[in-house]
Amino acid sequence: MDLAELTAKVQEALSGGTGFDKRVKFDFGAVGKLLIDGVGSMASNDDGAADATITVAFDDFLKLAQGQLDPTMAFMQGKLRVAGDMGVAMKLQTLFSKLR
């Protein structure tokens, strides 16, 4: 799966309603960015403002989304970093469950 496919899949998950009402940006480094706007139910690759920015390798994000990598362990191992509101990152579980 590449970034465009992931963005489309997240957009599809958002359109079904997730209860996620924040803006979070995933920074995948050279691969690009994924901005999830829970309020507007939109996913894009823009570098816009967000309540939290999560820096993670794209491959690790895919493992997180598929349930193959525990988010807490990834955080503790330094595989992901959160800047901004940590509570926003905690609310992503509902969205991730729709990506599986």
C-alpha positions as CSV (number, residue, x, y, z in Angstrom):
1,M,0.0,0.0,0.0
2,D,1.3,3.4,-0.9
3,L,0.4,6.9,0.6
4,A,-2.3,7.6,-2.0
5,E,-4.0,4.2,-1.3
6,L,-3.7,4.8,2.5
7,T,-5.2,8.3,2.2
8,A,-8.2,6.9,0.2
9,K,-8.7,4.1,2.7
10,V,-8.7,6.6,5.6
11,Q,-11.1,8.9,3.7
12,E,-13.4,5.9,3.3
13,A,-13.2,5.1,7.0
14,L,-14.0,8.7,8.0
15,S,-17.1,8.8,5.7
16,G,-18.6,6.0,7.8
17,G,-18.4,8.0,11.0
18,T,-15.7,7.3,13.6
19,G,-16.4,9.6,16.5
20,F,-12.9,11.0,16.0
21,D,-13.4,14.8,16.2
22,K,-9.8,16.2,16.1
23,R,-7.1,17.0,13.5
24,V,-4.0,14.8,13.5
25,K,-1.1,14.8,11.1
26,F,1.2,11.8,10.4
27,D,4.6,12.7,9.2
28,F,6.2,9.8,7.3
29,G,9.4,11.7,6.5
30,A,10.3,11.5,2.8
31,V,7.2,9.4,2.0
32,G,4.9,12.4,2.8
33,K,2.2,13.4,5.2
34,L,-1.3,12.3,6.1
35,L,-3.6,14.9,7.6
36,I,-6.8,13.5,9.2
37,D,-9.5,16.0,9.9
38,G,-12.1,14.2,12.0
39,V,-14.4,17.3,12.2
40,G,-14.6,17.7,8.4
41,S,-14.3,13.9,7.8
42,M,-11.5,14.5,5.4
43,A,-8.1,12.9,4.8
44,S,-5.4,14.6,2.7
45,N,-1.7,14.8,2.2
46,D,-1.6,18.5,3.1
47,D,0.8,19.8,5.6
48,G,-1.9,21.7,7.6
49,A,-2.3,22.6,11.2
50,A,-3.2,19.8,13.5
51,D,-4.0,19.2,17.2
52,A,-1.2,16.6,17.2
53,T,1.6,15.5,14.9
54,I,2.8,12.0,15.0
55,T,6.1,11.2,13.4
56,V,6.5,7.6,12.4
57,A,8.0,5.5,9.6
58,F,5.4,4.6,6.9
59,D,6.0,0.9,7.3
60,D,5.5,1.2,11.1
61,F,2.3,3.1,10.5
62,L,1.0,0.3,8.3
63,K,1.8,-2.2,11.0
64,L,0.0,0.0,13.6
65,A,-3.1,0.3,11.4
66,Q,-3.2,-3.4,10.8
67,G,-2.8,-4.3,14.5
68,Q,0.6,-5.8,14.0
69,L,2.4,-3.2,16.1
70,D,1.2,-2.1,19.6
71,P,1.0,1.7,19.7
72,T,2.3,1.8,23.3
73,M,5.3,-0.3,22.5
74,A,6.0,1.7,19.4
75,F,6.0,4.9,21.5
76,M,8.2,3.4,24.2
77,Q,10.7,2.0,21.6
78,G,10.9,5.4,19.9
79,K,9.3,4.2,16.7
80,L,6.7,7.0,16.9
81,R,6.8,10.5,18.5
82,V,3.9,12.7,19.3
83,A,4.0,16.5,19.3
84,G,1.0,18.4,20.6
85,D,-2.0,16.9,22.3
86,M,-1.2,13.3,23.4
87,G,-5.0,12.7,24.0
88,V,-5.6,13.1,20.3
89,A,-3.3,10.2,19.6
90,M,-5.1,8.1,22.1
91,K,-8.4,8.6,20.4
92,L,-7.1,7.1,17.1
93,Q,-8.0,3.5,18.1
94,T,-11.5,3.8,16.7
95,L,-10.2,5.0,13.4
96,F,-7.5,2.3,13.3
97,S,-10.0,-0.4,13.9
98,K,-11.8,0.6,10.7
99,L,-8.6,0.4,8.7
100,R,-8.1,-3.3,9.4
